[in-house]
Amino acid sequence: MDRLTLGGFLTRLLASALLVVLTYNPAGYSYLHWVATTLPKVGPLQAIAGLVLLGGWAFFAHATWRSLGTFGVLLATALCAALVWLLVSWGWIQLGTGGVLGWIADAVLALLLAIGVSWSLVERRVTGQVVVDEGERR
């Protein structure tokens, strides 16, 4: 799989959105809300779910950071913030209404993660260069 398709990007976006929304969302149905209702006690199912989410975050965050780098992550975040600012200035988004800012933060984070896990494929397609970080270990 050496090329990125729209379907491939949308799949990555869906996966990152699920990760973000399952971890926290303003609707109140998320892992953080679930654990908060039982603190200080955490059950085994909550521990397993937390470790699965942590693994997902580790994968997406690591891939995003390696692909975009510090400058790329900052640039993509600034671009998303400017886009939100533009939509607010046009009146398309009302930040004062319940939970909108939380949903926007979830959407921006999901988009940033999806771009991060897709970027190396875009870069390879645009430049024709393959990035090899490490050789095969034996």
C-alpha positions in Angstrom: 0.0 0.0 0.0 2.2 2.8 -1.3 -0.5 5.3 -2.3 -3.1 7.3 -0.4 -6.6 7.3 -1.7 -9.6 9.3 -0.5 -11.0 6.1 1.0 -7.7 5.4 2.7 -7.6 8.9 4.2 -11.3 8.7 5.3 -10.6 5.4 7.0 -7.7 6.9 8.9 -9.9 9.9 9.8 -12.7 7.6 11.0 -10.2 5.6 13.1 -8.7 8.7 14.7 -12.1 10.2 15.3 -13.2 7.1 17.1 -10.1 7.2 19.2 -10.6 10.8 20.2 -14.4 10.6 20.8 -14.2 7.3 22.7 -11.5 8.9 25.0 -13.4 12.2 25.6 -16.4 14.0 24.1 -18.7 16.7 25.4 -21.8 14.4 25.2 -20.7 12.7 28.4 -20.3 9.2 26.9 -16.6 8.5 26.9 -13.9 6.6 28.7 -13.0 9.6 30.9 -16.6 10.1 31.9 -17.0 6.3 32.6 -13.9 6.2 34.8 -14.8 9.5 36.6 -18.0 8.0 37.8 -16.2 5.1 39.6 -13.1 6.9 40.9 -11.1 6.2 43.0 -12.0 2.6 42.1 -11.2 1.3 38.6 -12.5 -2.0 37.5 -10.8 -4.6 35.3 -12.9 -3.7 32.2 -12.1 -0.1 32.6 -8.4 -0.9 32.9 -8.5 -3.0 29.7 -10.4 -0.3 27.8 -7.9 2.3 29.1 -4.9 0.3 28.0 -6.5 -0.3 24.5 -7.1 3.5 24.2 -3.6 4.2 25.4 -2.2 1.9 22.8 -4.2 3.6 20.1 -3.0 7.0 21.3 0.6 5.8 21.4 0.3 4.5 17.8 -1.4 7.6 16.4 0.7 10.2 18.3 4.0 8.4 17.5 3.1 8.1 13.8 2.0 11.7 13.6 5.1 13.1 15.3 7.4 11.0 13.2 5.6 12.0 10.0 5.0 15.7 10.6 7.7 16.6 13.1 7.4 19.4 15.7 7.1 22.1 13.1 4.5 20.2 11.1 2.4 19.5 14.1 2.5 23.1 15.1 1.8 24.3 11.6 -1.2 21.9 11.2 -2.6 22.9 14.6 -2.2 26.6 13.7 -3.9 26.0 10.4 -6.8 24.2 12.1 -7.1 27.0 14.7 -7.2 29.6 11.9 -9.9 27.6 10.1 -12.0 27.5 13.2 -11.4 31.3 13.7 -12.6 31.9 10.1 -15.7 29.8 10.6 -16.5 31.6 13.8 -16.0 35.0 12.1 -18.4 34.0 9.4 -21.0 33.0 12.0 -21.0 29.4 11.0 -20.0 28.3 14.4 -21.2 29.7 17.7 -18.7 28.9 20.4 -21.0 29.9 23.3 -23.4 27.1 22.7 -23.1 23.9 24.8 -20.2 21.7 24.1 -19.3 23.2 20.7 -15.8 24.0 21.7 -15.2 20.5 22.9 -16.5 19.0 19.7 -14.3 21.4 17.7 -11.3 20.3 19.7 -12.2 16.6 19.1 -12.6 17.2 15.4 -9.3 19.2 15.1 -7.4 16.5 17.1 -8.9 13.7 15.0 -8.0 15.6 11.7 -4.5 16.3 13.0 -4.0 12.6 13.8 -5.4 11.5 10.4 -3.1 13.8 8.6 -0.2 12.6 10.6 -0.7 9.0 9.9 -1.3 9.8 6.2 1.4 12.3 5.6 4.3 10.0 4.7 2.2 8.6 1.8 1.4 12.1 0.6 5.1 13.1 0.9 6.2 9.9 -1.1 3.6 10.7 -3.8 4.6 14.3 -4.1 8.4 13.9 -4.0 8.8 10.4 -5.2 11.2 9.8 -2.3 10.8 6.9 0.2 11.8 7.7 3.8 13.5 4.8 5.5 14.2 5.5 9.2 15.6 2.2 10.3 16.8 -0.9 8.6 15.6 -4.4 9.4 16.8 -5.5 12.8 17.9 -9.1 13.2 
